[in-house]
Amino acid sequence: VRFYIFAIMFLIFDVEAVFLFPWAVIFMEQKIEHANVVPFYSMMLFLGVLFFAIIYAWKKGVLEWRK
C-alpha cells in the first residue's frame, strides 16, 4: 500500500512536468509587450496547488518509506 501511494504521488508530479515544460517554452517565446498575465497566473495557481499538496503529503507522512 505504501508503494501505491508513493507511485500515485510520482505520477501526479510527473504530469506536472509534462504541463510545465511546454508552457515555459511557449511563455518565454512571447514578446514582453504581448505577454498576457492570465496564462502566467493560471500556471502559478497550478503550481501553488501542487506545492500545497506536496507539503500536505509530507506532513501526513506519505513520503516516508518506513514508519
MIDOSE-1310 file (N, C-alpha, C; in nm, 2 decimals, decimal comma, always signed):
residues 67
vrfy	+0,08/-0,12/+0,00/+0,00/+0,00/+0,00/+0,09/+0,13/+0,00; +0,20/+0,12/+0,07/+0,29/+0,24/+0,08/+0,34/+0,27/-0,06; +0,38/+0,16/-0,13/+0,44/+0,18/-0,27/+0,33/+0,24/-0,36; +0,21/+0,20/-0,35/+0,10/+0,25/-0,43/+0,08/+0,40/-0,41
ifai	+0,08/+0,45/-0,29/+0,06/+0,59/-0,26/+0,18/+0,67/-0,32; +0,30/+0,62/-0,29/+0,42/+0,68/-0,34/+0,42/+0,69/-0,50; +0,37/+0,58/-0,56/+0,36/+0,58/-0,71/+0,26/+0,68/-0,76; +0,15/+0,69/-0,69/+0,05/+0,79/-0,73/+0,11/+0,94/-0,72
mfli	+0,18/+0,96/-0,61/+0,24/+1,09/-0,60/+0,34/+1,12/-0,71; +0,42/+1,02/-0,75/+0,51/+1,03/-0,85/+0,44/+1,07/-0,98; +0,33/+1,00/-1,01/+0,26/+1,02/-1,14/+0,20/+1,16/-1,14; +0,15/+1,21/-1,03/+0,10/+1,35/-1,02/+0,20/+1,45/-1,06
fdve	+0,32/+1,44/-1,00/+0,42/+1,53/-1,03/+0,49/+1,51/-1,16; +0,48/+1,39/-1,21/+0,53/+1,37/-1,35/+0,44/+1,44/-1,45; +0,31/+1,43/-1,43/+0,22/+1,50/-1,52/+0,24/+1,65/-1,50; +0,27/+1,70/-1,39/+0,30/+1,84/-1,37/+0,42/+1,88/-1,46
avfl	+0,52/+1,80/-1,47/+0,63/+1,83/-1,55/+0,59/+1,83/-1,70; +0,50/+1,74/-1,74/+0,46/+1,74/-1,87/+0,39/+1,87/-1,91; +0,31/+1,93/-1,82/+0,24/+2,05/-1,84/+0,34/+2,17/-1,83; +0,43/+2,17/-1,74/+0,52/+2,28/-1,72/+0,62/+2,31/-1,83
fpwa	+0,68/+2,21/-1,88/+0,79/+2,24/-1,98/+0,74/+2,30/-2,11; +0,63/+2,25/-2,17/+0,58/+2,32/-2,29/+0,53/+2,46/-2,26; +0,46/+2,48/-2,15/+0,41/+2,61/-2,11/+0,53/+2,71/-2,10; +0,64/+2,67/-2,03/+0,75/+2,76/-2,01/+0,81/+2,79/-2,15
vifm	+0,83/+2,70/-2,24/+0,88/+2,73/-2,37/+0,80/+2,83/-2,45; +0,67/+2,81/-2,45/+0,58/+2,90/-2,52/+0,57/+3,03/-2,45; +0,57/+3,04/-2,32/+0,56/+3,16/-2,25/+0,69/+3,25/-2,27; +0,80/+3,18/-2,27/+0,93/+3,26/-2,29/+0,95/+3,31/-2,43
eqki	+0,88/+3,24/-2,53/+0,90/+3,29/-2,67/+0,81/+3,41/-2,70; +0,72/+3,44/-2,61/+0,63/+3,56/-2,63/+0,71/+3,68/-2,61; +0,68/+3,79/-2,68/+0,75/+3,91/-2,65/+0,69/+3,97/-2,53; +0,77/+4,05/-2,46/+0,73/+4,11/-2,33/+0,60/+4,20/-2,35
ehan	+0,59/+4,28/-2,45/+0,48/+4,36/-2,47/+0,35/+4,29/-2,50; +0,37/+4,17/-2,55/+0,25/+4,09/-2,59/+0,22/+3,98/-2,49; +0,29/+3,97/-2,38/+0,27/+3,87/-2,28/+0,14/+3,90/-2,21; +0,07/+3,79/-2,19/-0,06/+3,80/-2,12/-0,04/+3,75/-1,98
vvpf	-0,10/+3,82/-1,88/-0,08/+3,78/-1,74/-0,17/+3,66/-1,70; -0,27/+3,63/-1,78/-0,36/+3,52/-1,74/-0,29/+3,39/-1,75; -0,22/+3,35/-1,85/-0,15/+3,22/-1,85/-0,05/+3,21/-1,74; +0,02/+3,32/-1,71/+0,12/+3,32/-1,60/+0,05/+3,29/-1,47
ysmm	-0,06/+3,36/-1,44/-0,12/+3,35/-1,31/-0,19/+3,21/-1,30; -0,24/+3,16/-1,41/-0,30/+3,03/-1,41/-0,20/+2,92/-1,38; -0,08/+2,93/-1,44/+0,02/+2,83/-1,41/+0,08/+2,85/-1,27; +0,08/+2,97/-1,21/+0,12/+2,99/-1,08/+0,02/+2,93/-0,98
lflg	-0,11/+2,94/-1,01/-0,21/+2,88/-0,93/-0,20/+2,72/-0,94; -0,17/+2,67/-1,05/-0,15/+2,53/-1,07/-0,03/+2,48/-0,99; +0,08/+2,55/-1,00/+0,20/+2,51/-0,92/+0,18/+2,53/-0,77; +0,10/+2,63/-0,73/+0,07/+2,66/-0,59/-0,01/+2,54/-0,53
vlff	-0,11/+2,50/-0,60/-0,19/+2,38/-0,56/-0,10/+2,26/-0,54; -0,02/+2,23/-0,64/+0,07/+2,12/-0,63/+0,17/+2,13/-0,51; +0,22/+2,26/-0,49/+0,31/+2,28/-0,38/+0,24/+2,25/-0,24; +0,12/+2,30/-0,23/+0,05/+2,27/-0,10/+0,01/+2,12/-0,09
aiiy	-0,01/+2,06/-0,20/-0,03/+1,91/-0,20/+0,09/+1,83/-0,15; +0,21/+1,87/-0,19/+0,33/+1,80/-0,15/+0,36/+1,83/-0,01; +0,33/+1,95/+0,04/+0,35/+1,99/+0,18/+0,26/+1,91/+0,27; +0,13/+1,90/+0,22/+0,03/+1,82/+0,30/+0,07/+1,67/+0,31
awkk	+0,11/+1,62/+0,19/+0,16/+1,48/+0,19/+0,28/+1,46/+0,28; +0,37/+1,55/+0,28/+0,49/+1,54/+0,36/+0,45/+1,54/+0,51; +0,37/+1,63/+0,55/+0,33/+1,64/+0,69/+0,25/+1,52/+0,73; +0,17/+1,46/+0,64/+0,10/+1,34/+0,68/+0,18/+1,21/+0,68
gvle	+0,31/+1,22/+0,63/+0,40/+1,11/+0,63/+0,39/+1,02/+0,52; +0,32/+1,06/+0,41/+0,31/+0,98/+0,29/+0,44/+0,95/+0,22; +0,53/+1,05/+0,23/+0,66/+1,04/+0,16/+0,76/+0,96/+0,24; +0,73/+0,92/+0,36/+0,82/+0,84/+0,44/+0,81/+0,69/+0,40
wrk	+0,92/+0,63/+0,36/+0,91/+0,49/+0,32/+0,89/+0,39/+0,44; +0,95/+0,42/+0,55/+0,93/+0,34/+0,67/+0,87/+0,42/+0,78; +0,79/+0,36/+0,86/+0,73/+0,43/+0,98/+0,76/+0,36/+1,10
